[in-house]
Amino acid sequence: MNVVIYARYSSHNQTEQSIEGQLQACYEYAKNNGHVVIGEYIDRAQSGTNDNRSDFQRMIADSEKHVFEAVLVYQLDRFARNRYDSAINKARLKKNGVRVISARENITDDASGILVEGVLESMAEYYSAELSQKIRRGMNINAEKHISNGSNPGLGYYVDADRQFHVDPETAPIVREIFEQYASGKTVTEITKSLNARQIKTSIGKDFNKNSLHRMLRNKRYIGYYIYKGEEYPDAMPRIIDDELFERVQHILDRNKKAPARSRGKEEYLLTTKLFCGYCREMMTGYGGTGKSGRAYHYYACNNFKKQKCSKKAVNKEKLEDRVIQECRKLLTDKNIEKIVAAVAEACKADYDSSTVKRLKASIQEADNAIENLWKALEHGQSVEMITERIEKRTKERDKLNAQLAEELNKQVIYTAPQVRSFLYFLKRGSINDITNRRGMINIFVRAIYLFDDTMTLVLNGAI
């Protein structure tokens, strides 16, 4: 089978070395399973929480050429940590006859394997969100101390080794000049042209434009405010502009302001790729809009209904998803949880029995046996110098192998039975309105839904 490898590392505590390790494991898996690797797609320092990754999108597009039959990843969380994006993109691959294979997770192709995959992917998303929360907590603490969170300090400032803000004597005069010119009646266009003609750059080294200048003129940091996530801390920054000049500039900006266009958030349809019309078996997809009263509405509709080829009525998104969630929660009995825990733990345990780990363990055992035999030979009076030299050599080999084994095991994200159990009880007892809980339950349990006007058929993953 022809396969391509997809590898990714995020910028958080991972390096280029992570890519090399992923590729090595994937090539080894392909070799051991008779697959032919015909290409690589690699995204460096790219988060898995969304699918806006250049090589990932190129891989999805290339799947339409039908030159490979599978995408091989080191672990499923390399493909995506966002379940919505994962479902959408797996569906696109499946349509092109391509499936996703994990080199590190022993997941079968049957319904039970899909259930295990759902648990692992949902846990990856859960722990990714948990990591983000820890990072945010650290940033909140930094904000309380009024120190830098690592973002750009802005033109006119610099940050020292202790992450404290200071006025930059070289660029602060430029900031004052910009405010004074705008307050004196010069337009944004005139100021940006002057700055760019003098080759003065923004704090990120780019030419000035209308947006960057407006952001500067609105920035309360210049009058001493430390701002983080909408919270303002007065007298927490070294000021560059006095209040009177800043207020004059704000008055002019407000006078010239045009109302910004209203934007709408993206609605997530959790049953996408799993919901089908019970009458014509066509996929049902989400759509929405705004009524005359301004109220937003969201529905699922049969694709054939949109083409006037089916009479299936559209259904309210929230009501249908709530009903499916309630059915899924009924499946989280203590007995079923233990069955799922056992299945996931078995799949995770298989990671430790991968061919690389087996080879390293066998080599370590061989080295141990050789060292033991050498000590016995030494006890029987053989040449001390020769034997001790060989013992030292074999010991170094064993230590090197142990280091490689530790590195290999450290690459693997292995969930223990207590972790899986805790996660499932979190889904069972958590808020039914929590989006992570809702995604998790649908992903784990639901294989397909066939919806009729009065009833629905729920096809589940695994033997629950």
PAGU-428432 format. One record per atom (N, C-alpha, C): residue in one letter; x, y, z. Coordinates in steps of 0.1 Angstrom, whole numbers, plus 2048, in hexadecimal, padded with zeros to 3 digits. Atoms other than C-alpha are relative to their C-alpha. Layout:
! PAGU-428432
AXYZ ...
! end
This chain:
! PAGU-428432
M8087F4800 M800800800 M80980C800 N7F97F3800 N80D8237F7 N7FB80980B V8047F77F5 V80D83A814 V80980D800 V7F87F47FE V81985E81C V80180280F I7FF7FD7F2 I82686983E I7FD80E803 Y8027F37FB Y819887850 Y80680280E A7FA7FE7F3 A82E89586C A7FF80F804 R8027F37FC R8298B4881 R80680280E Y7FD7FC7F2 Y8378C58A0 Y7FB80E803 S8047F37FC S8298E28B3 S80C807806 S7F57F87FB S83E8FE8C0 S8037FF80F H7FF8017F2 H8388F58E4 H8097F4804 N7F780A7FB N8568E18F2 N8037F57F6 Q7FD80A80A Q85C8CF8D1 Q80A8067F6 T7F67FB809 T8788D28B8 T8007F87F3 E7FE80780D E8838C7895 E8037F1803 Q7FD80E7FC Q88F8A78A7 Q7F37F8800 S80D8077FF S86A89F8AC S7FC7FA7F3 I80380480E I86689D886 I8087F37FD E7F880B803 E883885883 E7FB7F3806 G80580C7F9 G87586E89D G7F47FB7FA Q80D805807 Q85386D88D Q8027F97F3 L7FD80680D L86186686B L8067F2801 Q7FA80D7FE Q87784A878 Q7F67F5804 A80A80A7FB A85A83988A A7F77FC7F4 C80A80280B C84383D86B C8077F77F5 Y7FA80880A Y85D82F853 Y8027F1805 E7FF80D7FA E86381286A E7F37F8800 Y80D806800 Y83E80B86D Y7FD7FC7F1 A80380380E A83A80D847 A8087F37FB K7F880C805 K8577F4841 K7FB7F3806 N80480C7F9 N84A7DB85B N7F27FC7FB N80D804804 N8277DC84C N7FE8007F1 G80180180F G8307DB827 G7FB80C7F9 H8057F4807 H8267FF81F H80C8077F9 V7F77F9808 V838814805 V7FE80F803 V8017F27FD V83F838810 V8038087F3 I7FD7F980D I83C84F7F1 I80180F802 G7FE7F27FE G83D871802 G7FF80480F E8017FB7F3 E83F886821 E7FA80E800 Y8067F37FD Y82B8A482E Y80480480E I7FB7FC7F2 I83A8B784B I7FD80F803 D8037F37FB D82E8D585E D80880280D R7F77FD7F4 R8478E5876 R7FA80B808 A8057F67F6 A83D8F9895 A7F18047FC Q80E7FD804 Q8188F588B Q7F77F980B S8098067F6 S7FC8EF8A5 S7F77F67F9 G80A80A805 G7E58D18A1 G7F2804804 T80D7FC7FC T7C88E48AF T7F78057F5 N8087FC80B N7BD8EF88D N8077FA7F3 D7FB80680C D7C38E3869 D80680A7F6 N7FA7F5808 N7D290485C N80F7FE7FF R7F2804801 R7F38F3854 R8037FE7F1 S7FE7FF80E S8038F7832 S8027F27FA D7FE80D805 D8108D382C D7F47F7802 F80C8087FD F7F18C483C F7F68027F5 Q8097FD80A Q7DB8D6824 Q8047FB7F2 R7FA80680D R7F28CC807 R7FD7F17FF M80280E7FF M7EF8A8812 M7F17FD7FD I80E802802 I7C98AA813 I7FC8027F1 A8037FD80F A7C88B97F0 A8067F57F7 D7F980A808 D7E189F7E3 D7F97F3800 S80780C7FF S7CB8837EF S7F67FE7F4 E80A80180B E7B388B7D2 E8077FA7F3 K7F880680B K7CF87F7BA K8007F1800 H80180F7FF H7CA85B7C7 H80D7F97FD V7F3807801 V7EF8537C8 V8057FA80D F7FD8077F4 F7F08487EC F7F37FC807 E80C8067FA E7D8834801 E7FE80280F A8017FD7F2 A7E083E824 A80A80B804 V7F77F67FA V7EF85A839 V8057F980D L7F98077F4 L80884C853 L80580B809 V7FC7F67F6 V80C861873 V8077F980C Y7F98067F4 Y82285B892 Y7F57FC80A Q80B8027F8 Q80385F8A8 Q7F58087FB L80B7F9805 L7E086A8A2 L7FF80F803 D8017F17FD D7E588C8B3 D8098087F7 R7F87F980A R7FF894898 R7F78047F4 F8097FC80A F7E289487F F7F780C804 A8087F57FB A7CB8AA894 A7FD7FE80E R8058017F2 R7C28B28B8 R7F2806801 N80E7FB800 N7A28C38AE N7F77F67F9 R80880B806 R7888A98A9 R7F78047F4 Y8097FB80B Y7728BE892 Y8098007F3 D7F780080C D78F8C487A D8047F27FC S7FC80D803 S79A8A087D S7F57F87F9 A80B807806 A778893874 A7FE8047F2 I8027FB80E I7748AA856 I80B7FB7F7 N7F5804809 N7978A2848 N8017F17FE K80080E802 K79487D84E K7F57FC7F6 A80B80280A A77387E83B A8058037F2 R7FB7FC80D R78489081E R80A7F67FB L7F780B804 L7A087681E L7F87F37FC K80880D802 K787859820 K7F98017F2 K8077FF80D K774867802 K80A7FE7F5 N7F680280A N7958657EF N8077F2801 G7FB80E7FE G79B8417FB G80D800808 V7F37FF7F8 V7B684B814 V7FC7FF80F R8038017F2 R7B6841839 R80C805808 V7F67FB7F8 V7CB84D856 V8057F4809 I7FA80B7F8 I7E3834867 I80A80680A S7F77FC7F6 S7F5839888 S80B7F6802 A7F58097FF A81882A88B A8027FC80F R7FE8037F2 R81782B8B1 R7F47FB808 E80C8057F9 E7F38228BA E7FA7F47F8 N80480C805 N7E87FF8B4 N7F18007FF I80F7FF802 I7C58068A6 I7FC7F87F4 T80580980B T7B27ED892 T7F68087F8 D8097FA809 D79B7F5875 D7F17FE803 D80E8037FD D77B7E7885 D7FA80B809 A8077F67F8 A7617F989A A80680380D S7FA7FF7F4 S7737F38BA S80D8097FF G7F47F7803 G7938038AB G7FC80E7FF I8047F3802 I77F8218A1 I7FC80780E L8037FC7F3 L7728248C5 L80D804808 V7F37FD7F9 V7968228D3 V80680D7FA E7FB7F4806 E7A183C8B9 E7F980C805 G8087F47FB G7858538C4 G80580480E V7FC7FC7F3 V7908518E8 V80E806800 L7F27FB800 L7B58578E0 L80080E7FA E8007F3806 E7AD8758CA E7F980A809 S8077F77F7 S7948848E2 S80980380C M7F77FE7F5 M7AE8808FE M80B80A7FC A7F67F7805 A7C88918E9 A7FB80E7FF E8057F3800 E7B18AE8E4 E7FE80680E Y8027FC7F2 Y7A88AF909 Y80D805806 Y7F37FD7F9 Y7CD8AF914 Y80680C7F9 S7FB7F4807 S7D58C98F9 S7FA80C806 A8077F57FA A7BB8E0908 A80580280E E7FB7FE7F2 E7C88D992B E80D806800 L7F37FA801 L7EB8E2920 L7FE80F7FD S8037F2803 S7DD903911 S7FC80780D Q8057FA7F3 Q7CC90A933 Q80C803809 K7F57FE7F8 K7ED905945 K80980C7FB I7F87F5806 I7FF91D92D I7F980D803 R8077F47FE R7E3936931 R80180480F R7FF7FD7F2 R7E5933957 R80E807803 G7F37FA7FF G80B93B955 G80080E7FB M8007F2806 M80495993F M7F8809808 N8087F87F7 N7E9965957 N80980580C I7F77FD7F5 I803964973 I80A80B7FC N7F77F6806 N81B97895D N7F980D7FF A8077F4801 A800991957 A7FE80780D E8017FA7F3 E7FA99697C E80D806805 K7F37FA7FC K81F99D980 K80480B7F6 H7FD7F580A H81E9B5962 H80D7FD7F9 I7F4803808 I83A9A2950 I7FC7FA7F3 S80380480E S83D99892C S7FC7F17FF N80480D803 N82B979920 N8067FA7F3 G7F880580B G843975903 G7FB8067F3 S8057FA80D S82E9898E9 S80980D7FD N7F87F4804 N83C9A78D6 N7FD80B80A P8037F57F6 P8419C48EF P7FB80C7FA G8057F5806 G8389DD8D5 G80A80B7FE L7F67F5803 L84A9FB8C5 L80180980C G7FE7F77F5 G85AA108E0 G8047F980D Y7FC8087F4 Y8619F48F9 Y80A7F57FD Y7F980C801 Y8799D88FF Y7FF7F880E V8018097F4 V8799BB918 V80D7FB804 D7F38047FB D8979B292E D7FF7F1803 A7FE80F7FE A8A398F939 A7F57FC80B D80A8047F5 D88A990957 D7F28037FB R80D7FE807 R86D99793E R7F980D805 Q8067F37FC Q8689BA94B Q80180A7F4 F8007F780B F85E9D6933 F80880D803 H7F97F37FF H8739F592D H7FE8087F4 V8017F880B V871A13917 V80D8007F8 D7F5801809 D887A108F8 D80480E7FC P7FC7F2803 P89BA318F5 P8018027F1 E7FE7FE80E E89FA2B8CF E7F28017F9 T80D800807 T87BA248C5 T7F5808807 A80B7F87F9 A866A368E0 A7FE80E7FA P8037F3806 P86CA588CF P7F87FF7F3 I80880280C I85DA498AF I7F17FF804 V80E8017FB V83DA408C3 V7FB80E803 R8057F37FC R83AA638D1 R7FE8097F3 E8027F980D E83FA728AE E7F47FC7F9 I80C804807 I823A5D8A0 I7F4806806 F80B7FB7F9 F80BA678BB F7FF80F7FE E8017F1801 E814A8C8B8 E7FC8047F2 Q8047FD80E Q811A8C892 Q7F17FD7FE Y80F802802 Y7EEA7C893 Y7F880A807 A8077F67F9 A7E3A948AE A80080D7FA S7FF7F3807 S7EFAB1899 S7F88017F3 G80980080C G7D8AA787C G8057F87F5 K7FB80880B K7EDA91866 K7F87F37FF T80880C802 T7DBA73857 T8087F4802 V7F980C7FF V7E4A4F85C V8087FD7F3 T7F980280D T7EDA4D837 T80D8087FF E7F47F7800 E805A6A83A E80B7FB809 I7F78057F6 I815A5C859 I8077F37FC T7FA80D804 T81AA3984B T80A8027F4 K7F77FD80B K829A4782B K80D806805 S7F47FA7FA S842A5C83F S8087F6807 L7F880A7F9 L84CA3F855 L8077F67F7 N7FA80A80A N851A27838 N80B8067F7 A7F67F9808 A864A41824 A80D801808 R7F47FF7F7 R87CA44842 R8057F2804 Q7FC80E7FE Q87EA1E843 Q7FF7FD80F I8038047F2 I870A1D867 I7F67F5800 K80880C800 K8629FB86E K7F77FF80D T8088037F4 T8479EE886 T8087F7809 S7F88087F6 S8519DA8A5 S8037F27FB I7FD80D805 I8509BA890 I8088017F2 G7F77FE80C G8669C9874 G7FA8017F3 K8077FE80D K84C9D085A K7FD80F7FE D8047F3803 D8419EF848 D7F3804807 F80C7FB7FA F826A04858 F7F48007F6 N80C7FF809 N802A0284A N7F5806809 K80C7FA7F9 K7E0A0F854 K7FD7F980D N8048087F5 N7D99F386C N80A80080B S7F68007F6 S7FA9F287E S80180E807 L7FF7F27FA L7F9A18884 L7F4802809 H80C7FE7F7 H7D5A17891 H8027F880D R7FE8087F4 R7DF9FB8A9 R80980780A M7F77F97F8 M7FBA108B6 M7F980C807 L8067F47FA L7E6A2F8BB L7F57FC80A R80A8047F6 R7CCA1B8CF R8067F880C N7F98087F5 N7E6A098E5 N80280780D K7FF7F97F3 K7E1A13909 K80C7FC808 R7F38037F9 R802A03912 R80980C800 Y7F77F4800 Y812A24908 Y7FD80A80B I8037F77F5 I800A35925 I8017F880D G7FD8077F3 G80BA1B93F G7F77F4803 Y80880C7FE Y7F19FF93B Y8067F37FC Y7FD80D804 Y7FA9DB93B Y7F37F97FD I80D806804 I7DF9C9928 I8027F17FC Y80080E803 Y7D89A4927 Y7F27FA800 K80D806802 K7B999291A K7F480A805 G80B7F67FD G7A49B291E G80180680D E7FE7FA7F3 E7B09B9941 E80B80B7FF E7F77F4801 E7C19DB946 E80680280E Y7F97FD7F3 Y7DB9E1962 Y80780E7FE P7FA7F3801 P7E2A06965 P80D802808 D7F37FD7FA D804A1496E D8097F3802 A7F880C800 A8149F2966 A80A7FF7F5 M7F67FF80B M8289FC948 M80780D800 P7F97F3801 P842A17943 P7F98087F4 R8087F980A R82EA32930 R8098087F7 I7F87F880A I83AA43910 I7F880D7FC I8097F5804 I81CA5A909 I7F980680D D8087FB7F4 D80BA72922 D7F17FF7FC D80F803802 D7E5A6F927 D7FA80A7F7 E8077F6808 E7DCA90917 E8027FE7F1 L7FD80380E L7EDA878F5 L7F87F47FC F80780C803 F7DEA648F6 F7F18037FE E80E7FD801 E7BBA718FC E7FC8087F4 R8027F980C R7BEA8A8E0 R7FF7F77F3 V7FF80A80B V7C8A6E8C8 V7F37F7800 Q80B8097FF Q7ABA588D4 Q7F38087FB H80B7F7804 H792A758CE H8008007F1 I7FF7FF80F I79EA788AA I7FD7F37FA L80380D805 L79DA538A4 L7F17FD801 D80E8037FF D77AA508B1 D7F88087F6 R8077F7809 R76FA6D89C R8007FA7F1 N7FE80580D N77DA5C87D N7FC7F17FE K80280E800 K773A39886 K7F37FC7F7 K80B806808 K75DA2486F K7FC7F3807 A80580C7F9 A747A0987D A8067F37FA P7FB80C806 P7589E7879 P7F67F67FC A80A80A805 A7479CB866 A7FE7F680B R80380A7F6 R7369B287C R8047F27FB S7FC80E804 S74598F87C S7F87F6807 R80880B7FA R73596E883 R80A7F5803 G7F880B7FD G745951895 G7FD7F37F9 K80280C807 K74992F886 K7F87F6809 E80780A7F8 E72F916892 E8057F27FD E7FA80D802 E73B8F3898 E7F47F5800 Y80A80B801 Y7258D688C Y8067F3803 L7F980C7FA L72F8B88A1 L7FD7F37F9 L80480C807 L71D89E88C L8057FF7F2 T7FB80080D T72F8A786C T8077F37FD T7FA80D805 T73A887858 T7FA7F4807 K80680C7F9 K725871870 K7F17FF7FE L80F7FF801 L70187C868 L7FC7FE7F1 F80580380E F6EE86D84A F7F1800800 C80E801802 C6CB86F83D C7FB7F2801 G80580E7FF G6B7850847 G7F97FC7F3 Y80780480C Y6A4851826 Y8087FE7F4 C7F880280C C6BE85680B C80E7FD803 R7F28047FC R6DE84F81F R80A80B7FC E7F77F6804 E6ED870813 E80480780D M7FB7FA7F4 M70288382C M7F880D803 M8067F47FC M6F289F840 M80A80A805 T7F67F67FC T7068BF845 T7F980C806 G8057F57F9 G7028DE85A G7FF80D7F8 Y8017F3806 Y6F690084F Y7F980980A G8077F67F7 G6EA920860 G7FF80D7FA G8027F3805 G6E094385C G7FA80980B T8067F67F6 T6CF96186D T7F28047FB G80E7FC804 G6AA96786D G7FE80F800 K8037F2801 K698988869 K80180780E S7FF7FA7F2 S69898D88F S80F801804 G7F27FF7FC G6BE98A88F G8057F3807 R7FC80C7F9 R6BE9688A0 R8067F67F7 A7F880A808 A6D794E894 A7F97F2801 Y80680E800 Y6CA92B88A Y80A7F77F9 H7F780A805 H6DD90B883 H7F97F37FE Y80780C803 Y6D18EB872 Y8097F67FA Y7FA80A808 Y6DC8CA863 Y7F67FD7F5 A80980380B A6CE8C3840 A8067F57F7 C7FB80A80A C6D08A6828 C8058077F3 N7FB7FA80C N6E68AF80B N7F77FE7F4 N80A80280B N6CC8A07F3 N7F4809801 F80C7F77FE F6B18B6803 F80480D7FA K7FB7F3806 K6C68D47F9 K7FF8007F1 K80180180E K6C58C77D6 K7F27FC7FB Q80E803802 Q69F8C07D9 Q7FF7F27FA K80080F803 K6A689A7D5 K7FB7F880B C8048087F4 C69A8907F8 C7F7809808 S80A7F97F8 S67D89A80F S80480180F K7FD8007F2 K690896830 K80180F805 K8017F37FA K6898B4846 K80D804807 A7F57FB7F9 A6A58C9854 A7FD7FF80F V8028017F1 V6AB8C587A V80980A807 N7F97F67F7 N6B68DD895 N80D7FA805 K7F28057FD K6DB8D989B K8017FE80F E7FE8017F2 E6DA8DF8C1 E7F87F4806 K80880A7FA K6BD8C88C8 K8057F27FC L7FB80D804 L6CB8AB8B3 L80D7FD807 E7F38037F9 E6EE8AE8C2 E7FE7FD80F D8048037F2 D6DF8AF8E5 D7FB7F2802 R80680D7FF R6CC8908DE R80A7F57FF V7F680A802 V6EA87D8D1 V80A80080C I7F87FF7F4 I6FF8898EF I7FA7F880B Q8078077F5 Q6E587C907 Q8017F17FE E7FF80E803 E6E685A8F6 E80E7FB803 C7F28047FE C70C8598F7 C8037FF80F R7FE8007F2 R70C86291C R7FA7F3807 K80580C7FB K6F6844923 K8097F47FF L7F680B803 L71282E915 L80B80080A L7F57FF7F6 L72A83A930 L7FD7FA80D T8028087F4 T721820949 T80D7FC806 D7F48047FA D73B814962 D8067F47F8 K7FC80D807 K73C7F294F K8078047F2 N7FB7FC80D N74180392D N80D808801 I7F47F87FE I75B81B93A I80C7F6802 E7F580A7FD E7707FD947 E8047F97F3 K7FD80780D K76D7EC925 K8088097F7 I7F87F7808 I77980B913 I80E802805 V7F37FE7F9 V79581092C V8097F47FC A7F880C804 A7A17EC925 A8048007F2 A7FC7FF80E A7A07F1900 A80A80A7FC V7F77F5802 V7B2812900 V80E7FC806 A7F48047F9 A7CC805919 A8087F67F8 E7F980A808 E7D37E7903 E8068067F3 A7FA7FA80C A7D87FD8E4 A80C808804 C7F57F87FB C7EF8148F8 C80C7F7803 K7F68097FC K8027F6906 K8087FB7F3 A7FA80580C A8097EB8E2 A80B8097FB D7F57F6804 D81D80B8DD D80D7FC806 Y7F48047F9 Y8367FD8F6 Y8067F47F9 D7FC80C807 D8387DE8E1 D8038027F1 S7FD7FD80E S8417F08C0 S80D7F97FD S7F4807805 S85C7E18AB S80D806805 T7F47F97FB T8757FB8B5 T8037FD80F V7FE8037F2 V86F7F68DA V8047F2802 K7FD80E7FF K8707D08D6 K80F7FE7FD R7F2801804 R8917D38C4 R80A80580A L7F77FB7F6 L8A17E98DE L8007F880D K8018087F4 K8947D48FB K8087F37FE A7F980C803 A8A27B58EA A80F802800 S7F17FC800 S8C47C68E4 S80580280E I7FC7FD7F2 I8C57D1909 I8017F2807 Q80080D7FA Q8BD7AD914 Q80D7F87FB E7F5807805 E8D87A08FD E80D805806 A7F57FA7FA A8F17B990B A8027FB80F D8008057F2 D8E77AF92F D8067F2801 N7FB80E800 N8ED78A927 N80F7FF7FD A7F1800803 A90F791917 A80880580C I7F97FB7F5 I91A7A5935 I8007F680B E80180A7F6 E90E78A94D E80A7F47FC N7F780A804 N922770939 N80E804801 L7F27FB7FE L941786939 L80480080E W7FD8017F1 W93F78895F W8037F2804 K7FD80F7FD K93D762961 K80D7FC7FB A7F3804805 A95B75F94A A80B806809 L7F67FA7F8 L96E777960 L8017F880D E7FF8087F3 E96576297F E8077F37FD H7F980D803 H97374396D H80F8027FC G7F27FD801 G99575496A G8058047F2 Q7FB7FB80D Q996760946 Q80680E801 S7F87F4800 S9AB77E93C S7F880C806 V8077F57F9 V9A079A954 V80080D7F7 E7FF7F3808 E9AC7B793D E7F67FF7F4 M80880280C M99A7A991E M7F1800804 I80E8027FC I97A7A0931 I7FA80D805 T8057F37FB T9777C1943 T7FE80B7F5 E8027F780B E97C7D4923 E7F37FD7F8 R80C803807 R9607C1913 R7F4803808 I80C7FC7F7 I9497C6931 I7FD80F7FF E8027F2801 E94F7EB92F E7FA8047F3 K8057FD80D K9487EB90A K7F17FD7FF R80E805800 R9287D790E R7F7809809 T8077F77F7 T91D7ED92B T7FC80D7F9 K8037F4807 K92080C916 K7F67FE7F5 E80A80380A E90C7FC8FA E7F27FF807 R80D8027F9 R8F17F2913 R7FA80E805 D8047F27FB D8F0816922 D7FB8087F4 K8047F980C K8ED8248FF K7F27FB7FB L80D806804 L8D080C8F7 L7F580480A N8097FC7F6 N8BF815917 N7FB80E7FE A8037F2803 A8C183A90E A7F78017F4 Q80980080C Q8B28328EC Q7F27FC803 L80D8057FC L89681E8FC L7F880B807 A8077F67F8 A88E83A914 A7FB80B7F7 E8047F680A E88D8538F7 E7F47FC7F8 E80B806808 E87683C8E3 E7F3800808 L80C8017F8 L85E837900 L7FB80F803 N8047F27FD N85F85D907 N7F88067F5 K8077FA80C K8538648E4 K7F17FD800 Q80D805801 Q8338518EA Q7F780680B V80A7FB7F7 V8148608FA V7F77F5804 I80780C7FB I80784390E I7F680480B Y80A7FE7F6 Y7E6847921 Y7FF7F4809 T80280B7F7 T7E4832940 T7F17FD802 A80E8037FE A7C482094A A7F980A80A P8077F67F7 P7BD839967 P7FE80D7F8 Q8037F4808 Q7C185694E Q7F47FF7F7 V80B80280A V7A9847935 V7F3800808 R80C8017F8 R79083F951 R7FC80D805 S8037F27FC S79386295F S7F98087F5 F8057F880B F78D87193D F7F17FC7FD L80D805803 L76E85B937 L7F680580A Y8097FB7F5 Y75F864959 Y7FE80F7FF F8017F1802 F766889951 F7F58027F5 L80B7FE80B L750885931 L7F37FC806 K80C8047FB K736873945 K7F980A80A R8057F77F6 R73388C961 R80180F7FD G7FE7F2804 G73D8AC94F G7F48077FA S80C7F8805 S7268C7942 S7FD7FB7F2 I80580480D I7118BC925 I80280B7F5 N7FF7F580A N7168DE915 N80F8037FD D7F27FD802 D73C8DD917 D8047FA7F2 I7FE80480E I7488DB8F2 I80A7F5800 T7F680B800 T7668C48FB T7F97F3803 N80880C7FC N74E8AC90C N7F87FB7F4 R80980480B R7368AC8EF R8087FA7F4 R7F780580A R7528A78D5 R8047F2803 G7FA80D7FC G76188B8E9 G7F67F4800 M80A80A800 M7418778EE M7FC7FC7F2 I80380480E I7378798C9 I80B7F97F9 N7F5806807 N7598718BD N8037F1805 I7FD80D7FB I75D8538D4 I7F57F67FC F80B80A802 F73B8428D0 F7FA8007F3 V80880080C V72B84D8B0 V8087FD7F3 R7FA80480D R73483C88F R7F88067F5 A8097FA80B A71684787B A7F2802807 I80D7FE7FC I6F3855880 I7F78017F4 Y80A80080B Y6D684E868 Y7F3806805 L80B7F87FA L6BB86886E L7F48007F7 F80D7FF807 F697865865 F7F880B806 D8077F47FB D67C87F86C D7FB7FD80F D8058037F2 D67086D88C D8097F8808 T7F78097F9 T68C855895 T80E8027FB M7F2800805 M6B1851892 M8067F2803 T7F980C7FD T6C8833890 T80F804803 L7F37FC7FC L6E88378A3 L80A7F47FF V7F680B802 V706821898 V80C803808 L7F57FD7F6 L72081E8B3 L80D7FA7FC N7F3806802 N7458178B3 N8027F680B G7FC80A7F6 G7507F78C4 G7F47F8805 A80A8097FA A73D7DC8D7 A7FC80580E I8047FA7F3 I72D7F28F2 I7F27FA804 
! end
